[in-house]
Amino acid sequence: MAKTTGKDALIDLLSKESVEYVFGIPGATEIVFMDALERANDIEYILGLNEIVCAGMAEGYARASGKPGFLNLHTGPGMAAALPMLYNACSGNVPIVITVGQQHSRLLQRDPHLTGDIVGMGKLFSKWATEIIHAQDIPVTVQRAFKMSIQHPAGPVLVSIPYDVLDGELDYTYKDNTRVYPGVRPDAESLVLAIELLKKAKNPVIFVESGVSRCNAIEETVRFAEMIGAKVFQSWMSDVNFPVTHGQYLGDLDPTSPPARKILEGVDLLIGIGCPMFAQAFVNPEPTLPNDIKIMQFDENPWEIGKNFPVDCGIQCDIKAGLTDILAKMEGQLDDGYQKMAASRRLSILAEKKMKLAMLEEQVQAEKDQCPIAISRLMSDLKKALPADTIIVDDCWSSSAMLRQVLDLDTPDSFIRARNGGSIGSGLPMALGAKLGAPDKNVVVVSGDGSAAWSMQSFWTAAKYNIPVTFIITNNATYRQVKLVRKAVLGDYPLNEKHPGMELDSPVMNFQKMAESMGVAATQVEDPNELLATLEDNIGSNHPNLIEVFVENASK
């Protein structure tokens, strides 16, 4: 073994793990790390101006590239500032490896400036959090962090490193990291039970969520839905887990909401695929599900199976492997009678889908000339302007439902939205990370003004590194999503009614000026007749740009 320093061993390990970018904002405890990083020709440091931007970029990179994002934070305050985005990443099983520069180990018992319980904070929203004490532990700890971040269930992993540890010496020879093959197959007995439930079901419904995307199982999920003739809903649309243009896909639906109760009446088998069942946002005195419904659940994370209520058939498996196995068994066991019944269900669902699309088109046409611009007009013009092979990043909460109805989001890598986590502000930086993770794709982010206010410093990073993302900000000068929640809690009222803490209209933020001050070309659109041309002129350009769209704050 050869002698080396901790900092050089760390940089070599990052290079061997194919790290392309370090997302971060440095301070004094990162000086040693940054010094070593300057000599690494294959790793680029991407500077954000606050930790929300840095952590958001790391998630976007991981989501688009399929590799762990690498995030470097500065001491206790830096760790604390990143927590809102790490909450999203943890909730969504996004692989991120986080290193945090800790103060000199000789000072930790003396309460030095800017220190804190970094590991304690990290444990809140990570799979594993630890602090290195000896330089000799850098290889095993860092390799374990990368292994754990992508191992089912994936998620953020945190390593706190006192900066003197990086100056320490160790005996170091690189050995390839452990590769864990995730294709865990379902138990044979669970498949027998699943087939029995499917044969008896007269009205099955499928809920999908991000487990489908995480396990690259969209093709198998579509085949399974077609074979059993089931309606498909997304309980939280964060990736494309089922093609939205498919005849059996009927949109996203909160399964704990009052409308879901009506939809689930008469359903005799509910099948959750990569779908937590179910996290409630509000207390509902009514039962979430009908008493006589049977439940089947596929998930790679055993914690999610039967978490909130017992299921009749819980199948722990890699979802792609599990569906492949059950499809093979079904093909030999479903008789002609079952296949005819499934075909009849498919025709009925397709008729319902056509009716929904017709109603949506009526709404789009009725609102197309409204000023301020209707959200339906923005999304329909955006659909026309989008080049092929575009990633849409969605952080426009009150406008998101219309975006997901109008755009043809059919491929697994075409859409990114916070998975389960509800911290706003992720959209702008996630778009930057997504572009770096998938440089051959166009990236467009649609963000609300409230969300953009959390992470507007993303404009500066976009300009500094010339990351060609198109930012679309819907400016309606209000926290409309908060007003929608108020409506759900307190009852109906006009949504343009003003309430303390929910208004952004005095003064109205001017994102065009903010973007231009940080080096990003920007334009504002108020006339709906100018919208399409503006979108077409800016999307797909070779530089970052902002389109600020002044949209409705209607009373409905």
DRENZA-814006 format. One record per residue (C-alpha): x, y, z; residue in three letters; residue number from 1. Coordinates in steps of 0.5 Angstrom, whole numbers, plus 2048, in hexadecimal, padded with zeros to 3 digits. Layout:
NUFI  xx  yy  zz residu num
NUFI   X   Y   Z    Ala NUM
...
//
This chain:
NUFI  xx  yy  zz residu num
NUFI 800 800 800    Met   1
NUFI 802 807 7FE    Ala   2
NUFI 802 80D 803    Lys   3
NUFI 7FD 813 801    Thr   4
NUFI 7F9 818 805    Thr   5
NUFI 7F2 818 806    Gly   6
NUFI 7F0 81D 802    Lys   7
NUFI 7F4 81A 7FC    Asp   8
NUFI 7F1 813 7FD    Ala   9
NUFI 7EA 817 7FE    Leu  10
NUFI 7EB 81A 7F7    Ile  11
NUFI 7ED 813 7F4    Asp  12
NUFI 7E7 810 7F7    Leu  13
NUFI 7E2 815 7F4    Leu  14
NUFI 7E6 814 7ED    Ser  15
NUFI 7E5 80C 7ED    Lys  16
NUFI 7DE 80D 7EF    Glu  17
NUFI 7DD 811 7E9    Ser  18
NUFI 7DB 818 7EC    Val  19
NUFI 7DB 81D 7E7    Glu  20
NUFI 7D8 823 7EB    Tyr  21
NUFI 7D9 825 7F2    Val  22
NUFI 7D3 82A 7F4    Phe  23
NUFI 7D5 82E 7FA    Gly  24
NUFI 7D6 835 7FD    Ile  25
NUFI 7DD 835 801    Pro  26
NUFI 7DF 838 807    Gly  27
NUFI 7E5 837 80C    Ala  28
NUFI 7E4 830 80D    Thr  29
NUFI 7E4 82E 806    Glu  30
NUFI 7EB 831 804    Ile  31
NUFI 7EF 82B 805    Val  32
NUFI 7EA 827 800    Phe  33
NUFI 7EA 82D 7FB    Met  34
NUFI 7F1 82D 7FB    Asp  35
NUFI 7F1 826 7F9    Ala  36
NUFI 7EB 827 7F4    Leu  37
NUFI 7EF 82C 7F0    Glu  38
NUFI 7F4 826 7EE    Arg  39
NUFI 7EE 822 7EB    Ala  40
NUFI 7EE 823 7E4    Asn  41
NUFI 7E7 81E 7E3    Asp  42
NUFI 7E3 821 7E9    Ile  43
NUFI 7E0 828 7E8    Glu  44
NUFI 7DE 82C 7EE    Tyr  45
NUFI 7D7 830 7ED    Ile  46
NUFI 7D6 836 7F2    Leu  47
NUFI 7CF 837 7F5    Gly  48
NUFI 7CE 83E 7F8    Leu  49
NUFI 7CA 83A 7FE    Asn  50
NUFI 7C9 833 800    Glu  51
NUFI 7C2 832 7FD    Ile  52
NUFI 7C5 833 7F6    Val  53
NUFI 7CA 82F 7F8    Cys  54
NUFI 7C6 829 7FA    Ala  55
NUFI 7C1 82A 7F5    Gly  56
NUFI 7C6 829 7F0    Met  57
NUFI 7C9 823 7F3    Ala  58
NUFI 7C2 820 7F2    Glu  59
NUFI 7C0 822 7EB    Gly  60
NUFI 7C7 81F 7E9    Tyr  61
NUFI 7C5 819 7EC    Ala  62
NUFI 7BE 818 7EA    Arg  63
NUFI 7C1 81A 7E2    Ala  64
NUFI 7C7 816 7E2    Ser  65
NUFI 7C5 810 7E6    Gly  66
NUFI 7CC 811 7EB    Lys  67
NUFI 7CC 813 7F2    Pro  68
NUFI 7CD 81B 7F2    Gly  69
NUFI 7D3 81D 7F6    Phe  70
NUFI 7D2 823 7FB    Leu  71
NUFI 7D7 827 7FF    Asn  72
NUFI 7D4 82B 805    Leu  73
NUFI 7D7 830 80A    His  74
NUFI 7D7 82E 812    Thr  75
NUFI 7D1 82E 816    Gly  76
NUFI 7CD 834 813    Pro  77
NUFI 7CE 831 80C    Gly  78
NUFI 7CB 82B 80E    Met  79
NUFI 7C5 82E 811    Ala  80
NUFI 7C4 833 80B    Ala  81
NUFI 7C4 82D 806    Ala  82
NUFI 7BF 829 80A    Leu  83
NUFI 7B9 82B 806    Pro  84
NUFI 7BB 828 800    Met  85
NUFI 7BE 822 803    Leu  86
NUFI 7B7 821 806    Tyr  87
NUFI 7B5 820 7FF    Asn  88
NUFI 7BB 81C 7FD    Ala  89
NUFI 7BA 817 803    Cys  90
NUFI 7B2 817 802    Ser  91
NUFI 7B3 815 7FA    Gly  92
NUFI 7B9 810 7FB    Asn  93
NUFI 7BE 814 7F7    Val  94
NUFI 7C5 812 7F8    Pro  95
NUFI 7C9 817 7FA    Ile  96
NUFI 7D0 817 7FD    Val  97
NUFI 7D1 81D 802    Ile  98
NUFI 7D8 81F 805    Thr  99
NUFI 7D8 824 80A    Val 100
NUFI 7DE 828 80D    Gly 101
NUFI 7DF 828 814    Gln 102
NUFI 7E3 82C 819    Gln 103
NUFI 7EA 829 81B    His 104
NUFI 7E9 823 81F    Ser 105
NUFI 7ED 826 825    Arg 106
NUFI 7E8 82C 825    Leu 107
NUFI 7E2 828 825    Leu 108
NUFI 7E2 828 82D    Gln 109
NUFI 7E3 82F 82D    Arg 110
NUFI 7DC 831 82A    Asp 111
NUFI 7E0 834 824    Pro 112
NUFI 7DC 839 81F    His 113
NUFI 7D7 837 81A    Leu 114
NUFI 7D8 82F 81D    Thr 115
NUFI 7D2 82B 81F    Gly 116
NUFI 7CF 825 81F    Asp 117
NUFI 7D0 823 818    Ile 118
NUFI 7CF 81C 818    Val 119
NUFI 7C8 81D 81C    Gly 120
NUFI 7C5 822 817    Met 121
NUFI 7C7 81D 812    Gly 122
NUFI 7C4 817 815    Lys 123
NUFI 7BD 81B 814    Leu 124
NUFI 7BD 81A 80C    Phe 125
NUFI 7C2 815 80A    Ser 126
NUFI 7C3 80D 80A    Lys 127
NUFI 7CA 80E 80E    Trp 128
NUFI 7CE 813 811    Ala 129
NUFI 7D5 813 814    Thr 130
NUFI 7DB 817 816    Glu 131
NUFI 7E2 814 814    Ile 132
NUFI 7E7 815 81A    Ile 133
NUFI 7ED 812 817    His 134
NUFI 7F0 813 810    Ala 135
NUFI 7F1 80B 80F    Gln 136
NUFI 7E9 80B 80F    Asp 137
NUFI 7E8 80F 809    Ile 138
NUFI 7E8 809 804    Pro 139
NUFI 7E3 805 807    Val 140
NUFI 7DE 80A 809    Thr 141
NUFI 7DE 80E 803    Val 142
NUFI 7DD 807 7FF    Gln 143
NUFI 7D8 805 804    Arg 144
NUFI 7D4 80C 803    Ala 145
NUFI 7D4 80B 7FB    Phe 146
NUFI 7D2 804 7FC    Lys 147
NUFI 7CC 805 800    Met 148
NUFI 7CA 80B 7FD    Ser 149
NUFI 7C8 807 7F7    Ile 150
NUFI 7C6 801 7FA    Gln 151
NUFI 7BE 7FF 7FB    His 152
NUFI 7BB 803 7FE    Pro 153
NUFI 7C0 809 7FB    Ala 154
NUFI 7C1 810 7FF    Gly 155
NUFI 7C5 815 801    Pro 156
NUFI 7CB 813 805    Val 157
NUFI 7D0 818 80A    Leu 158
NUFI 7D7 818 80C    Val 159
NUFI 7DA 81D 810    Ser 160
NUFI 7E1 81E 810    Ile 161
NUFI 7E5 823 814    Pro 162
NUFI 7EA 826 810    Tyr 163
NUFI 7F0 824 814    Asp 164
NUFI 7EE 81D 812    Val 165
NUFI 7EF 81F 80A    Leu 166
NUFI 7F7 821 80C    Asp 167
NUFI 7F8 81A 810    Gly 168
NUFI 7FC 815 80C    Glu 169
NUFI 7FA 80E 80B    Leu 170
NUFI 7FC 807 807    Asp 171
NUFI 7F7 807 801    Tyr 172
NUFI 7F6 803 7FB    Thr 173
NUFI 7F0 803 7F7    Tyr 174
NUFI 7EB 7FD 7F7    Lys 175
NUFI 7E5 7FD 7F2    Asp 176
NUFI 7DF 7FF 7F6    Asn 177
NUFI 7DA 7F9 7F8    Thr 178
NUFI 7D4 7F9 7F3    Arg 179
NUFI 7CE 7F6 7F6    Val 180
NUFI 7C9 7F3 7F0    Tyr 181
NUFI 7C2 7F6 7F2    Pro 182
NUFI 7BD 7F1 7EE    Gly 183
NUFI 7BA 7EE 7F4    Val 184
NUFI 7B5 7E9 7F2    Arg 185
NUFI 7AE 7E8 7F5    Pro 186
NUFI 7AD 7E2 7FA    Asp 187
NUFI 7A9 7DC 7F6    Ala 188
NUFI 7A4 7DC 7FB    Glu 189
NUFI 7A2 7E3 7FA    Ser 190
NUFI 7A1 7E2 7F3    Leu 191
NUFI 79C 7DD 7F4    Val 192
NUFI 798 7E1 7F8    Leu 193
NUFI 799 7E7 7F3    Ala 194
NUFI 796 7E3 7EE    Ile 195
NUFI 790 7E0 7F2    Glu 196
NUFI 78E 7E8 7F4    Leu 197
NUFI 78F 7EA 7EC    Leu 198
NUFI 78A 7E4 7EA    Lys 199
NUFI 785 7E6 7EF    Lys 200
NUFI 785 7ED 7ED    Ala 201
NUFI 77F 7F0 7E9    Lys 202
NUFI 782 7F8 7EA    Asn 203
NUFI 789 7F9 7EB    Pro 204
NUFI 78C 7FF 7EC    Val 205
NUFI 794 801 7EC    Ile 206
NUFI 797 806 7EF    Phe 207
NUFI 79F 808 7ED    Val 208
NUFI 7A4 80C 7F0    Glu 209
NUFI 7AB 80D 7F0    Ser 210
NUFI 7AD 806 7F1    Gly 211
NUFI 7AC 805 7EA    Val 212
NUFI 7B1 80A 7E7    Ser 213
NUFI 7B6 808 7ED    Arg 214
NUFI 7B6 801 7EB    Cys 215
NUFI 7B5 802 7E3    Asn 216
NUFI 7AF 7FE 7E3    Ala 217
NUFI 7AA 803 7DE    Ile 218
NUFI 7AA 7FE 7D9    Glu 219
NUFI 7A8 7F8 7DD    Glu 220
NUFI 7A3 7FC 7E1    Thr 221
NUFI 7A0 7FE 7DA    Val 222
NUFI 79F 7F7 7D8    Arg 223
NUFI 79C 7F5 7DF    Phe 224
NUFI 797 7FA 7DF    Ala 225
NUFI 795 7F8 7D8    Glu 226
NUFI 795 7F1 7DA    Met 227
NUFI 790 7F2 7DF    Ile 228
NUFI 78C 7F8 7DC    Gly 229
NUFI 78D 7FC 7E2    Ala 230
NUFI 78C 804 7E3    Lys 231
NUFI 793 807 7E5    Val 232
NUFI 794 80D 7E9    Phe 233
NUFI 79A 810 7EC    Gln 234
NUFI 799 812 7F3    Ser 235
NUFI 79F 817 7F3    Trp 236
NUFI 7A2 819 7EC    Met 237
NUFI 7A9 81A 7ED    Ser 238
NUFI 7AC 816 7E7    Asp 239
NUFI 7A8 813 7E1    Val 240
NUFI 7A6 80C 7E4    Asn 241
NUFI 7A1 80B 7DF    Phe 242
NUFI 7A0 80E 7D8    Pro 243
NUFI 79B 814 7D9    Val 244
NUFI 799 813 7D2    Thr 245
NUFI 797 80B 7D3    His 246
NUFI 790 80A 7D2    Gly 247
NUFI 790 807 7D9    Gln 248
NUFI 793 80D 7DD    Tyr 249
NUFI 78E 811 7E0    Leu 250
NUFI 792 816 7E4    Gly 251
NUFI 795 817 7EB    Asp 252
NUFI 791 817 7F1    Leu 253
NUFI 792 817 7F8    Asp 254
NUFI 78F 811 7FB    Pro 255
NUFI 78D 814 801    Thr 256
NUFI 789 819 7FE    Ser 257
NUFI 781 81A 7FE    Pro 258
NUFI 781 819 7F7    Pro 259
NUFI 785 812 7F7    Ala 260
NUFI 780 80F 7FC    Arg 261
NUFI 77B 810 7F6    Lys 262
NUFI 780 80D 7F1    Ile 263
NUFI 782 807 7F5    Leu 264
NUFI 77A 805 7F7    Glu 265
NUFI 779 7FF 7F3    Gly 266
NUFI 781 7FD 7F2    Val 267
NUFI 782 7F6 7F5    Asp 268
NUFI 78A 7F6 7F4    Leu 269
NUFI 78F 7FC 7F5    Leu 270
NUFI 796 7FB 7F3    Ile 271
NUFI 79B 7FF 7F5    Gly 272
NUFI 7A2 7FF 7F1    Ile 273
NUFI 7A7 803 7F4    Gly 274
NUFI 7A2 807 7F7    Cys 275
NUFI 7A2 809 7FF    Pro 276
NUFI 79B 807 801    Met 277
NUFI 799 80C 804    Phe 278
NUFI 79C 813 807    Ala 279
NUFI 796 817 809    Gln 280
NUFI 797 81F 809    Ala 281
NUFI 791 820 80D    Phe 282
NUFI 78D 81C 812    Val 283
NUFI 787 819 80F    Asn 284
NUFI 781 816 813    Pro 285
NUFI 77F 812 80D    Glu 286
NUFI 783 80B 80C    Pro 287
NUFI 788 80C 807    Thr 288
NUFI 786 806 803    Leu 289
NUFI 780 802 803    Pro 290
NUFI 780 7FC 808    Asn 291
NUFI 77F 7F6 803    Asp 292
NUFI 784 7F8 7FE    Ile 293
NUFI 78A 7F3 7FD    Lys 294
NUFI 791 7F6 7FD    Ile 295
NUFI 798 7F4 7F9    Met 296
NUFI 79E 7F8 7FA    Gln 297
NUFI 7A5 7F8 7F6    Phe 298
NUFI 7AB 7FB 7F9    Asp 299
NUFI 7B2 7FB 7FA    Glu 300
NUFI 7B2 7FE 801    Asn 301
NUFI 7AF 7F9 806    Pro 302
NUFI 7AD 7FF 80A    Trp 303
NUFI 7A8 802 805    Glu 304
NUFI 7A4 7FB 805    Ile 305
NUFI 79E 7FB 80A    Gly 306
NUFI 7A1 801 80D    Lys 307
NUFI 79A 805 80E    Asn 308
NUFI 796 7FF 80E    Phe 309
NUFI 796 7F7 80D    Pro 310
NUFI 796 7F5 806    Val 311
NUFI 794 7EE 803    Asp 312
NUFI 79A 7ED 7FF    Cys 313
NUFI 7A0 7F1 800    Gly 314
NUFI 7A6 7EF 7FB    Ile 315
NUFI 7AD 7F2 7FD    Gln 316
NUFI 7B1 7F2 7F6    Cys 317
NUFI 7B5 7F6 7F1    Asp 318
NUFI 7AF 7F8 7EE    Ile 319
NUFI 7B1 7F7 7E7    Lys 320
NUFI 7B3 7F0 7E9    Ala 321
NUFI 7AD 7EF 7ED    Gly 322
NUFI 7A8 7F1 7E7    Leu 323
NUFI 7AC 7ED 7E2    Thr 324
NUFI 7AB 7E6 7E6    Asp 325
NUFI 7A4 7E8 7E7    Ile 326
NUFI 7A2 7E9 7E0    Leu 327
NUFI 7A6 7E2 7DE    Ala 328
NUFI 7A1 7DF 7E3    Lys 329
NUFI 79B 7E2 7E1    Met 330
NUFI 79C 7E1 7D9    Glu 331
NUFI 79B 7DA 7DB    Gly 332
NUFI 795 7DA 7E0    Gln 333
NUFI 790 7DF 7DD    Leu 334
NUFI 78B 7DC 7D9    Asp 335
NUFI 787 7DE 7D3    Asp 336
NUFI 781 7E1 7D8    Gly 337
NUFI 786 7E5 7DC    Tyr 338
NUFI 789 7E8 7D6    Gln 339
NUFI 783 7EA 7D3    Lys 340
NUFI 781 7ED 7D9    Met 341
NUFI 787 7F1 7D9    Ala 342
NUFI 786 7F3 7D2    Ala 343
NUFI 77F 7F6 7D4    Ser 344
NUFI 782 7FA 7DA    Arg 345
NUFI 787 7FD 7D5    Arg 346
NUFI 782 7FF 7D0    Leu 347
NUFI 77E 802 7D6    Ser 348
NUFI 784 806 7D9    Ile 349
NUFI 786 809 7D2    Leu 350
NUFI 77F 80C 7D1    Ala 351
NUFI 780 80F 7D8    Glu 352
NUFI 787 812 7D6    Lys 353
NUFI 784 815 7D0    Lys 354
NUFI 77E 818 7D3    Met 355
NUFI 784 81B 7D8    Lys 356
NUFI 788 81E 7D2    Leu 357
NUFI 782 821 7CF    Ala 358
NUFI 780 825 7D5    Met 359
NUFI 787 827 7D6    Leu 360
NUFI 787 829 7CF    Glu 361
NUFI 781 82D 7D0    Glu 362
NUFI 784 831 7D6    Gln 363
NUFI 78B 832 7D2    Val 364
NUFI 787 835 7CC    Gln 365
NUFI 782 839 7D1    Ala 366
NUFI 788 83C 7D5    Glu 367
NUFI 78D 83D 7CF    Lys 368
NUFI 78C 845 7CE    Asp 369
NUFI 78C 847 7D6    Gln 370
NUFI 790 84C 7D8    Cys 371
NUFI 794 84B 7DD    Pro 372
NUFI 796 845 7DA    Ile 373
NUFI 792 83F 7DB    Ala 374
NUFI 796 839 7DE    Ile 375
NUFI 793 834 7D9    Ser 376
NUFI 795 839 7D3    Arg 377
NUFI 79C 839 7D6    Leu 378
NUFI 79D 831 7D6    Met 379
NUFI 799 830 7CF    Ser 380
NUFI 79E 835 7CC    Asp 381
NUFI 7A4 832 7D0    Leu 382
NUFI 7A2 82B 7CD    Lys 383
NUFI 7A2 82E 7C6    Lys 384
NUFI 7A9 831 7C7    Ala 385
NUFI 7AD 82C 7CB    Leu 386
NUFI 7B2 828 7C6    Pro 387
NUFI 7B2 821 7C7    Ala 388
NUFI 7B7 81E 7CC    Asp 389
NUFI 7B5 823 7D1    Thr 390
NUFI 7B5 822 7D9    Ile 391
NUFI 7B0 826 7DC    Ile 392
NUFI 7B1 828 7E3    Val 393
NUFI 7AB 82A 7E7    Asp 394
NUFI 7AB 82F 7ED    Asp 395
NUFI 7A5 833 7EC    Cys 396
NUFI 7A0 830 7F1    Trp 397
NUFI 79A 833 7F0    Ser 398
NUFI 79B 832 7E8    Ser 399
NUFI 79E 82B 7E8    Ser 400
NUFI 797 827 7E8    Ala 401
NUFI 796 82B 7E1    Met 402
NUFI 79D 82A 7DF    Leu 403
NUFI 79C 822 7E0    Arg 404
NUFI 796 822 7DC    Gln 405
NUFI 798 826 7D6    Val 406
NUFI 79F 824 7D5    Leu 407
NUFI 7A0 81D 7D1    Asp 408
NUFI 7A5 81A 7D7    Leu 409
NUFI 7A6 813 7D4    Asp 410
NUFI 7AD 811 7D6    Thr 411
NUFI 7B0 810 7DC    Pro 412
NUFI 7B5 815 7DC    Asp 413
NUFI 7B1 81B 7D9    Ser 414
NUFI 7AE 81D 7E0    Phe 415
NUFI 7B1 81F 7E7    Ile 416
NUFI 7AD 822 7EC    Arg 417
NUFI 7AF 821 7F4    Ala 418
NUFI 7AD 81A 7F6    Arg 419
NUFI 7A9 81A 7FC    Asn 420
NUFI 7AD 81F 7FF    Gly 421
NUFI 7A9 826 7FF    Gly 422
NUFI 7AF 82B 800    Ser 423
NUFI 7AE 831 7FB    Ile 424
NUFI 7B4 834 7F7    Gly 425
NUFI 7B7 82E 7F4    Ser 426
NUFI 7B5 82F 7ED    Gly 427
NUFI 7BA 834 7EB    Leu 428
NUFI 7C0 830 7EE    Pro 429
NUFI 7BD 82A 7EC    Met 430
NUFI 7BD 82C 7E5    Ala 431
NUFI 7C4 82E 7E5    Leu 432
NUFI 7C6 827 7E8    Gly 433
NUFI 7C2 824 7E3    Ala 434
NUFI 7C5 827 7DD    Lys 435
NUFI 7CC 825 7DF    Leu 436
NUFI 7CA 81E 7E0    Gly 437
NUFI 7C7 81E 7D9    Ala 438
NUFI 7CB 823 7D5    Pro 439
NUFI 7C8 820 7CF    Asp 440
NUFI 7C0 822 7D1    Lys 441
NUFI 7BD 828 7D1    Asn 442
NUFI 7BB 82A 7D8    Val 443
NUFI 7B5 82F 7DA    Val 444
NUFI 7B3 830 7E1    Val 445
NUFI 7AC 833 7E2    Val 446
NUFI 7AC 837 7E9    Ser 447
NUFI 7A7 83B 7ED    Gly 448
NUFI 7A9 841 7F0    Asp 449
NUFI 7A9 83F 7F7    Gly 450
NUFI 7AD 839 7F5    Ser 451
NUFI 7B2 83D 7F1    Ala 452
NUFI 7B3 842 7F7    Ala 453
NUFI 7B6 83D 7FB    Trp 454
NUFI 7BC 83B 7F6    Ser 455
NUFI 7BC 841 7F1    Met 456
NUFI 7C4 841 7F2    Gln 457
NUFI 7C4 83B 7ED    Ser 458
NUFI 7C4 841 7E8    Phe 459
NUFI 7CB 842 7EA    Trp 460
NUFI 7CD 83B 7E9    Thr 461
NUFI 7CA 83A 7E3    Ala 462
NUFI 7CE 840 7E0    Ala 463
NUFI 7D4 83F 7E3    Lys 464
NUFI 7D5 838 7E0    Tyr 465
NUFI 7D0 839 7DA    Asn 466
NUFI 7CB 834 7DB    Ile 467
NUFI 7C6 834 7D6    Pro 468
NUFI 7C0 834 7DA    Val 469
NUFI 7B9 837 7D8    Thr 470
NUFI 7B6 83A 7DE    Phe 471
NUFI 7AF 83B 7DE    Ile 472
NUFI 7AC 83F 7E4    Ile 473
NUFI 7A4 840 7E5    Thr 474
NUFI 7A3 846 7E9    Asn 475
NUFI 79C 847 7EC    Asn 476
NUFI 79F 84B 7F2    Ala 477
NUFI 79C 846 7F7    Thr 478
NUFI 79D 840 7FB    Tyr 479
NUFI 797 83C 7F7    Arg 480
NUFI 799 835 7F9    Gln 481
NUFI 798 838 800    Val 482
NUFI 792 83B 7FF    Lys 483
NUFI 790 834 7FC    Leu 484
NUFI 791 831 802    Val 485
NUFI 78E 836 806    Arg 486
NUFI 788 834 802    Lys 487
NUFI 788 82D 803    Ala 488
NUFI 789 82E 80B    Val 489
NUFI 784 834 80C    Leu 490
NUFI 77F 833 806    Gly 491
NUFI 77E 836 7FF    Asp 492
NUFI 77F 83E 7FE    Tyr 493
NUFI 782 842 7F8    Pro 494
NUFI 789 840 7F7    Leu 495
NUFI 78B 847 7F5    Asn 496
NUFI 788 84A 7FC    Glu 497
NUFI 78E 84D 800    Lys 498
NUFI 791 84A 806    His 499
NUFI 797 84B 80B    Pro 500
NUFI 79D 848 809    Gly 501
NUFI 79B 845 803    Met 502
NUFI 79C 84B 7FE    Glu 503
NUFI 7A2 84D 7FA    Leu 504
NUFI 79F 853 7F7    Asp 505
NUFI 7A2 859 7FB    Ser 506
NUFI 7A7 859 7F8    Pro 507
NUFI 7A6 855 7F2    Val 508
NUFI 7AD 851 7F1    Met 509
NUFI 7B0 853 7EA    Asn 510
NUFI 7B4 84C 7E8    Phe 511
NUFI 7B6 84F 7E1    Gln 512
NUFI 7BA 854 7E5    Lys 513
NUFI 7BD 84F 7EA    Met 514
NUFI 7BF 84A 7E4    Ala 515
NUFI 7C2 850 7E0    Glu 516
NUFI 7C6 852 7E6    Ser 517
NUFI 7C9 84B 7E7    Met 518
NUFI 7CB 84B 7E0    Gly 519
NUFI 7C5 847 7DD    Val 520
NUFI 7C1 84A 7D7    Ala 521
NUFI 7B9 84B 7D9    Ala 522
NUFI 7B3 84D 7D6    Thr 523
NUFI 7AC 84E 7D9    Gln 524
NUFI 7A5 84C 7D5    Val 525
NUFI 79F 84F 7D7    Glu 526
NUFI 79B 84E 7D0    Asp 527
NUFI 799 847 7CF    Pro 528
NUFI 79A 848 7C7    Asn 529
NUFI 7A1 849 7C8    Glu 530
NUFI 7A2 843 7CD    Leu 531
NUFI 7A3 83E 7C8    Leu 532
NUFI 7A8 841 7C3    Ala 533
NUFI 7AC 843 7CA    Thr 534
NUFI 7AC 83C 7CC    Leu 535
NUFI 7AF 83A 7C5    Glu 536
NUFI 7B4 83F 7C5    Asp 537
NUFI 7B7 83D 7CC    Asn 538
NUFI 7B6 836 7CD    Ile 539
NUFI 7BC 832 7CA    Gly 540
NUFI 7C1 838 7CA    Ser 541
NUFI 7C8 837 7CC    Asn 542
NUFI 7C8 83B 7D2    His 543
NUFI 7C4 83C 7D8    Pro 544
NUFI 7BE 840 7D7    Asn 545
NUFI 7B7 842 7DB    Leu 546
NUFI 7B0 843 7D9    Ile 547
NUFI 7AC 847 7DE    Glu 548
NUFI 7A5 846 7DD    Val 549
NUFI 79F 84A 7E0    Phe 550
NUFI 79A 845 7E2    Val 551
NUFI 793 845 7E4    Glu 552
NUFI 791 845 7EC    Asn 553
NUFI 78A 843 7EA    Ala 554
NUFI 784 843 7F0    Ser 555
NUFI 783 83C 7EE    Lys 556
//
